[in-house]
């Protein structure tokens, strides 16, 4: 099962989000939504 995301991947996503102009708060909400989707898909 390949659901583990490496810190490197998270970091790159975060940098992408910053370049796109997202705030830390928006990024956190986005990740929380992803986590909830993962929980639902189990």
CHARMM-style PDB file with segment names, atoms N, HN, CA, C and O in Angstrom:
ATOM      1  N   UNK     1       0.848  -1.192   0.000  1.00  0.00      PROA
ATOM      2  CA  UNK     1       0.000   0.000   0.000  1.00  0.00      PROA
ATOM      3  C   UNK     1       0.886   1.245   0.000  1.00  0.00      PROA
ATOM      4  O   UNK     1       1.676   1.445   0.923  1.00  0.00      PROA
ATOM      5  N   UNK     2       0.760   2.066  -1.012  1.00  0.00      PROA
ATOM      6  HN  UNK     2       0.118   1.904  -1.762  1.00  0.00      PROA
ATOM      7  CA  UNK     2       1.662   3.208  -1.177  1.00  0.00      PROA
ATOM      8  C   UNK     2       0.966   4.507  -0.807  1.00  0.00      PROA
ATOM      9  O   UNK     2       0.833   5.406  -1.638  1.00  0.00      PROA
ATOM     10  N   UNK     3       0.519   4.607   0.448  1.00  0.00      PROA
ATOM     11  HN  UNK     3       0.627   3.878   1.123  1.00  0.00      PROA
ATOM     12  CA  UNK     3      -0.193   5.826   0.860  1.00  0.00      PROA
ATOM     13  C   UNK     3       0.723   6.763   1.648  1.00  0.00      PROA
ATOM     14  O   UNK     3       0.368   7.916   1.894  1.00  0.00      PROA
ATOM     15  N   UNK     4       1.897   6.273   2.044  1.00  0.00      PROA
ATOM     16  HN  UNK     4       2.185   5.337   1.844  1.00  0.00      PROA
ATOM     17  CA  UNK     4       2.830   7.117   2.789  1.00  0.00      PROA
ATOM     18  C   UNK     4       3.447   8.162   1.862  1.00  0.00      PROA
ATOM     19  O   UNK     4       3.971   7.836   0.797  1.00  0.00      PROA
ATOM     20  N   UNK     5       3.377   9.413   2.284  1.00  0.00      PROA
ATOM     21  HN  UNK     5       2.952   9.678   3.149  1.00  0.00      PROA
ATOM     22  CA  UNK     5       3.992  10.497   1.516  1.00  0.00      PROA
ATOM     23  C   UNK     5       5.254  10.929   2.244  1.00  0.00      PROA
ATOM     24  O   UNK     5       5.232  11.189   3.447  1.00  0.00      PROA
ATOM     25  N   UNK     6       6.348  11.001   1.508  1.00  0.00      PROA
ATOM     26  HN  UNK     6       6.366  10.789   0.531  1.00  0.00      PROA
ATOM     27  CA  UNK     6       7.615  11.373   2.140  1.00  0.00      PROA
ATOM     28  C   UNK     6       7.629  12.857   2.509  1.00  0.00      PROA
ATOM     29  O   UNK     6       6.885  13.663   1.951  1.00  0.00      PROA
ATOM     30  N   UNK     7       8.499  13.192   3.467  1.00  0.00      PROA
ATOM     31  HN  UNK     7       9.104  12.537   3.920  1.00  0.00      PROA
ATOM     32  CA  UNK     7       8.629  14.599   3.871  1.00  0.00      PROA
ATOM     33  C   UNK     7       9.064  15.448   2.685  1.00  0.00      PROA
ATOM     34  O   UNK     7       8.649  16.599   2.551  1.00  0.00      PROA
ATOM     35  N   UNK     8       9.901  14.877   1.827  1.00  0.00      PROA
ATOM     36  HN  UNK     8      10.239  13.942   1.935  1.00  0.00      PROA
ATOM     37  CA  UNK     8      10.358  15.613   0.640  1.00  0.00      PROA
ATOM     38  C   UNK     8       9.169  15.996  -0.234  1.00  0.00      PROA
ATOM     39  O   UNK     8       9.084  17.119  -0.732  1.00  0.00      PROA
ATOM     40  N   UNK     9       8.250  15.043  -0.414  1.00  0.00      PROA
ATOM     41  HN  UNK     9       8.319  14.131  -0.010  1.00  0.00      PROA
ATOM     42  CA  UNK     9       7.070  15.326  -1.235  1.00  0.00      PROA
ATOM     43  C   UNK     9       6.194  16.397  -0.598  1.00  0.00      PROA
ATOM     44  O   UNK     9       5.707  17.300  -1.277  1.00  0.00      PROA
ATOM     45  N   UNK    10       5.998  16.286   0.717  1.00  0.00      PROA
ATOM     46  HN  UNK    10       6.393  15.552   1.269  1.00  0.00      PROA
ATOM     47  CA  UNK    10       5.200  17.300   1.427  1.00  0.00      PROA
ATOM     48  C   UNK    10       5.838  18.671   1.263  1.00  0.00      PROA
ATOM     49  O   UNK    10       5.160  19.665   1.004  1.00  0.00      PROA
ATOM     50  N   UNK    11       7.175  18.701   1.422  1.00  0.00      PROA
ATOM     51  HN  UNK    11       7.726  17.894   1.632  1.00  0.00      PROA
ATOM     52  CA  UNK    11       7.891  19.974   1.331  1.00  0.00      PROA
ATOM     53  C   UNK    11       7.721  20.591  -0.053  1.00  0.00      PROA
ATOM     54  O   UNK    11       7.482  21.792  -0.182  1.00  0.00      PROA
ATOM     55  N   UNK    12       7.847  19.757  -1.087  1.00  0.00      PROA
ATOM     56  HN  UNK    12       8.041  18.782  -0.982  1.00  0.00      PROA
ATOM     57  CA  UNK    12       7.694  20.262  -2.450  1.00  0.00      PROA
ATOM     58  C   UNK    12       6.277  20.770  -2.683  1.00  0.00      PROA
ATOM     59  O   UNK    12       6.082  21.794  -3.336  1.00  0.00      PROA
ATOM     60  N   UNK    13       5.283  20.050  -2.146  1.00  0.00      PROA
ATOM     61  HN  UNK    13       5.442  19.217  -1.616  1.00  0.00      PROA
ATOM     62  CA  UNK    13       3.894  20.506  -2.271  1.00  0.00      PROA
ATOM     63  C   UNK    13       3.725  21.859  -1.588  1.00  0.00      PROA
ATOM     64  O   UNK    13       3.052  22.751  -2.104  1.00  0.00      PROA
ATOM     65  N   UNK    14       4.347  21.995  -0.419  1.00  0.00      PROA
ATOM     66  HN  UNK    14       4.893  21.271   0.001  1.00  0.00      PROA
ATOM     67  CA  UNK    14       4.241  23.243   0.324  1.00  0.00      PROA
ATOM     68  C   UNK    14       4.856  24.393  -0.462  1.00  0.00      PROA
ATOM     69  O   UNK    14       4.294  25.488  -0.513  1.00  0.00      PROA
ATOM     70  N   UNK    15       6.021  24.142  -1.080  1.00  0.00      PROA
ATOM     71  HN  UNK    15       6.477  23.253  -1.039  1.00  0.00      PROA
ATOM     72  CA  UNK    15       6.677  25.174  -1.872  1.00  0.00      PROA
ATOM     73  C   UNK    15       5.819  25.556  -3.081  1.00  0.00      PROA
ATOM     74  O   UNK    15       5.719  26.730  -3.439  1.00  0.00      PROA
ATOM     75  N   UNK    16       5.202  24.548  -3.701  1.00  0.00      PROA
ATOM     76  HN  UNK    16       5.283  23.595  -3.410  1.00  0.00      PROA
ATOM     77  CA  UNK    16       4.304  24.816  -4.834  1.00  0.00      PROA
ATOM     78  C   UNK    16       3.157  25.713  -4.384  1.00  0.00      PROA
ATOM     79  O   UNK    16       2.802  26.679  -5.060  1.00  0.00      PROA
ATOM     80  N   UNK    17       2.583  25.375  -3.230  1.00  0.00      PROA
ATOM     81  HN  UNK    17       2.871  24.590  -2.681  1.00  0.00      PROA
ATOM     82  CA  UNK    17       1.451  26.139  -2.712  1.00  0.00      PROA
ATOM     83  C   UNK    17       1.858  27.587  -2.450  1.00  0.00      PROA
ATOM     84  O   UNK    17       1.108  28.515  -2.751  1.00  0.00      PROA
ATOM     85  N   UNK    18       3.052  27.770  -1.885  1.00  0.00      PROA
ATOM     86  HN  UNK    18       3.661  27.016  -1.640  1.00  0.00      PROA
ATOM     87  CA  UNK    18       3.524  29.133  -1.607  1.00  0.00      PROA
ATOM     88  C   UNK    18       3.687  29.911  -2.903  1.00  0.00      PROA
ATOM     89  O   UNK    18       3.322  31.085  -2.976  1.00  0.00      PROA
ATOM     90  N   UNK    19       4.235  29.260  -3.932  1.00  0.00      PROA
ATOM     91  HN  UNK    19       4.531  28.306  -3.874  1.00  0.00      PROA
ATOM     92  CA  UNK    19       4.402  29.933  -5.216  1.00  0.00      PROA
ATOM     93  C   UNK    19       3.049  30.300  -5.805  1.00  0.00      PROA
ATOM     94  O   UNK    19       2.905  31.322  -6.477  1.00  0.00      PROA
ATOM     95  N   UNK    20       2.057  29.450  -5.542  1.00  0.00      PROA
ATOM     96  HN  UNK    20       2.174  28.620  -4.997  1.00  0.00      PROA
ATOM     97  CA  UNK    20       0.716  29.708  -6.065  1.00  0.00      PROA
ATOM     98  C   UNK    20      -0.001  30.785  -5.255  1.00  0.00      PROA
ATOM     99  O   UNK    20      -1.089  31.232  -5.618  1.00  0.00      PROA
ATOM    100  N   UNK    21       0.630  31.195  -4.148  1.00  0.00      PROA
ATOM    101  HN  UNK    21       1.514  30.832  -3.853  1.00  0.00      PROA
ATOM    102  CA  UNK    21       0.059  32.287  -3.366  1.00  0.00      PROA
ATOM    103  C   UNK    21      -0.883  31.829  -2.261  1.00  0.00      PROA
ATOM    104  O   UNK    21      -1.632  32.635  -1.707  1.00  0.00      PROA
ATOM    105  N   UNK    22      -0.848  30.534  -1.938  1.00  0.00      PROA
ATOM    106  HN  UNK    22      -0.240  29.880  -2.387  1.00  0.00      PROA
ATOM    107  CA  UNK    22      -1.698  30.043  -0.853  1.00  0.00      PROA
ATOM    108  C   UNK    22      -1.087  30.393   0.493  1.00  0.00      PROA
ATOM    109  O   UNK    22       0.134  30.442   0.641  1.00  0.00      PROA
ATOM    110  N   UNK    23      -1.947  30.634   1.469  1.00  0.00      PROA
ATOM    111  HN  UNK    23      -2.939  30.595   1.349  1.00  0.00      PROA
ATOM    112  CA  UNK    23      -1.457  30.880   2.817  1.00  0.00      PROA
ATOM    113  C   UNK    23      -1.257  29.545   3.520  1.00  0.00      PROA
ATOM    114  O   UNK    23      -1.772  28.517   3.078  1.00  0.00      PROA
ATOM    115  N   UNK    24      -0.512  29.568   4.606  1.00  0.00      PROA
ATOM    116  HN  UNK    24      -0.094  30.403   4.965  1.00  0.00      PROA
ATOM    117  CA  UNK    24      -0.302  28.356   5.389  1.00  0.00      PROA
ATOM    118  C   UNK    24      -1.647  27.784   5.832  1.00  0.00      PROA
ATOM    119  O   UNK    24      -1.848  26.569   5.844  1.00  0.00      PROA
ATOM    120  N   UNK    25      -2.558  28.678   6.193  1.00  0.00      PROA
ATOM    121  HN  UNK    25      -2.395  29.665   6.183  1.00  0.00      PROA
ATOM    122  CA  UNK    25      -3.880  28.242   6.652  1.00  0.00      PROA
ATOM    123  C   UNK    25      -4.616  27.490   5.542  1.00  0.00      PROA
ATOM    124  O   UNK    25      -5.227  26.451   5.794  1.00  0.00      PROA
ATOM    125  N   UNK    26      -4.557  28.010   4.322  1.00  0.00      PROA
ATOM    126  HN  UNK    26      -4.060  28.853   4.118  1.00  0.00      PROA
ATOM    127  CA  UNK    26      -5.220  27.347   3.202  1.00  0.00      PROA
ATOM    128  C   UNK    26      -4.601  25.980   2.939  1.00  0.00      PROA
ATOM    129  O   UNK    26      -5.304  25.009   2.662  1.00  0.00      PROA
ATOM    130  N   UNK    27      -3.275  25.920   3.031  1.00  0.00      PROA
ATOM    131  HN  UNK    27      -2.703  26.710   3.256  1.00  0.00      PROA
ATOM    132  CA  UNK    27      -2.574  24.654   2.804  1.00  0.00      PROA
ATOM    133  C   UNK    27      -2.968  23.642   3.871  1.00  0.00      PROA
ATOM    134  O   UNK    27      -3.198  22.471   3.569  1.00  0.00      PROA
ATOM    135  N   UNK    28      -3.043  24.094   5.112  1.00  0.00      PROA
ATOM    136  HN  UNK    28      -2.856  25.045   5.357  1.00  0.00      PROA
ATOM    137  CA  UNK    28      -3.410  23.197   6.211  1.00  0.00      PROA
ATOM    138  C   UNK    28      -4.822  22.644   5.983  1.00  0.00      PROA
ATOM    139  O   UNK    28      -5.066  21.451   6.168  1.00  0.00      PROA
ATOM    140  N   UNK    29      -5.741  23.518   5.583  1.00  0.00      PROA
ATOM    141  HN  UNK    29      -5.543  24.487   5.434  1.00  0.00      PROA
ATOM    142  CA  UNK    29      -7.116  23.071   5.314  1.00  0.00      PROA
ATOM    143  C   UNK    29      -7.131  22.040   4.193  1.00  0.00      PROA
ATOM    144  O   UNK    29      -7.842  21.038   4.267  1.00  0.00      PROA
ATOM    145  N   UNK    30      -6.337  22.295   3.153  1.00  0.00      PROA
ATOM    146  HN  UNK    30      -5.759  23.109   3.093  1.00  0.00      PROA
ATOM    147  CA  UNK    30      -6.258  21.375   2.024  1.00  0.00      PROA
ATOM    148  C   UNK    30      -5.775  19.996   2.474  1.00  0.00      PROA
ATOM    149  O   UNK    30      -6.346  18.973   2.097  1.00  0.00      PROA
ATOM    150  N   UNK    31      -4.707  19.985   3.292  1.00  0.00      PROA
ATOM    151  HN  UNK    31      -4.243  20.816   3.599  1.00  0.00      PROA
ATOM    152  CA  UNK    31      -4.178  18.704   3.764  1.00  0.00      PROA
ATOM    153  C   UNK    31      -5.169  17.996   4.677  1.00  0.00      PROA
ATOM    154  O   UNK    31      -5.278  16.771   4.644  1.00  0.00      PROA
ATOM    155  N   UNK    32      -5.890  18.757   5.490  1.00  0.00      PROA
ATOM    156  HN  UNK    32      -5.802  19.752   5.518  1.00  0.00      PROA
ATOM    157  CA  UNK    32      -6.886  18.151   6.374  1.00  0.00      PROA
ATOM    158  C   UNK    32      -7.992  17.499   5.547  1.00  0.00      PROA
ATOM    159  O   UNK    32      -8.484  16.425   5.894  1.00  0.00      PROA
ATOM    160  N   UNK    33      -8.378  18.148   4.459  1.00  0.00      PROA
ATOM    161  HN  UNK    33      -7.979  19.021   4.176  1.00  0.00      PROA
ATOM    162  CA  UNK    33      -9.389  17.562   3.572  1.00  0.00      PROA
ATOM    163  C   UNK    33      -8.863  16.271   2.956  1.00  0.00      PROA
ATOM    164  O   UNK    33      -9.600  15.292   2.841  1.00  0.00      PROA
ATOM    165  N   UNK    34      -7.585  16.266   2.557  1.00  0.00      PROA
ATOM    166  HN  UNK    34      -6.986  17.061   2.650  1.00  0.00      PROA
ATOM    167  CA  UNK    34      -6.987  15.055   1.993  1.00  0.00      PROA
ATOM    168  C   UNK    34      -7.010  13.929   3.015  1.00  0.00      PROA
ATOM    169  O   UNK    34      -7.352  12.792   2.690  1.00  0.00      PROA
ATOM    170  N   UNK    35      -6.644  14.252   4.259  1.00  0.00      PROA
ATOM    171  HN  UNK    35      -6.366  15.175   4.523  1.00  0.00      PROA
ATOM    172  CA  UNK    35      -6.643  13.236   5.320  1.00  0.00      PROA
ATOM    173  C   UNK    35      -8.032  12.666   5.517  1.00  0.00      PROA
ATOM    174  O   UNK    35      -8.193  11.456   5.676  1.00  0.00      PROA
ATOM    175  N   UNK    36      -9.049  13.539   5.508  1.00  0.00      PROA
ATOM    176  HN  UNK    36      -8.918  14.522   5.379  1.00  0.00      PROA
ATOM    177  CA  UNK    36     -10.422  13.068   5.684  1.00  0.00      PROA
ATOM    178  C   UNK    36     -10.833  12.154   4.537  1.00  0.00      PROA
ATOM    179  O   UNK    36     -11.500  11.143   4.759  1.00  0.00      PROA
ATOM    180  N   UNK    37     -10.438  12.500   3.303  1.00  0.00      PROA
ATOM    181  HN  UNK    37      -9.896  13.321   3.122  1.00  0.00      PROA
ATOM    182  CA  UNK    37     -10.762  11.650   2.161  1.00  0.00      PROA
ATOM    183  C   UNK    37     -10.114  10.280   2.321  1.00  0.00      PROA
ATOM    184  O   UNK    37     -10.727   9.257   2.015  1.00  0.00      PROA
ATOM    185  N   UNK    38      -8.860  10.262   2.808  1.00  0.00      PROA
ATOM    186  HN  UNK    38      -8.362  11.093   3.057  1.00  0.00      PROA
ATOM    187  CA  UNK    38      -8.163   8.990   3.023  1.00  0.00      PROA
ATOM    188  C   UNK    38      -8.911   8.150   4.040  1.00  0.00      PROA
ATOM    189  O   UNK    38      -9.060   6.941   3.864  1.00  0.00      PROA
ATOM    190  N   UNK    39      -9.386   8.791   5.113  1.00  0.00      PROA
ATOM    191  HN  UNK    39      -9.265   9.773   5.256  1.00  0.00      PROA
ATOM    192  CA  UNK    39     -10.132   8.058   6.149  1.00  0.00      PROA
ATOM    193  C   UNK    39     -11.387   7.451   5.539  1.00  0.00      PROA
ATOM    194  O   UNK    39     -11.716   6.297   5.812  1.00  0.00      PROA
ATOM    195  N   UNK    40     -12.088   8.222   4.717  1.00  0.00      PROA
ATOM    196  HN  UNK    40     -11.821   9.160   4.496  1.00  0.00      PROA
ATOM    197  CA  UNK    40     -13.334   7.753   4.105  1.00  0.00      PROA
ATOM    198  C   UNK    40     -13.066   6.584   3.162  1.00  0.00      PROA
ATOM    199  O   UNK    40     -13.871   5.657   3.077  1.00  0.00      PROA
ATOM    200  N   UNK    41     -11.950   6.624   2.461  1.00  0.00      PROA
ATOM    201  HN  UNK    41     -11.296   7.377   2.529  1.00  0.00      PROA
ATOM    202  CA  UNK    41     -11.644   5.604   1.461  1.00  0.00      PROA
ATOM    203  C   UNK    41     -11.185   4.277   2.056  1.00  0.00      PROA
ATOM    204  O   UNK    41     -11.069   3.284   1.339  1.00  0.00      PROA
ATOM    205  N   UNK    42     -10.921   4.253   3.364  1.00  0.00      PROA
ATOM    206  HN  UNK    42     -11.015   5.059   3.947  1.00  0.00      PROA
ATOM    207  CA  UNK    42     -10.440   3.014   3.980  1.00  0.00      PROA
ATOM    208  C   UNK    42     -11.520   1.959   4.024  1.00  0.00      PROA
ATOM    209  OT1 UNK    42     -11.283   0.853   4.512  1.00  0.00      PROA
TER     210      UNK     42
END
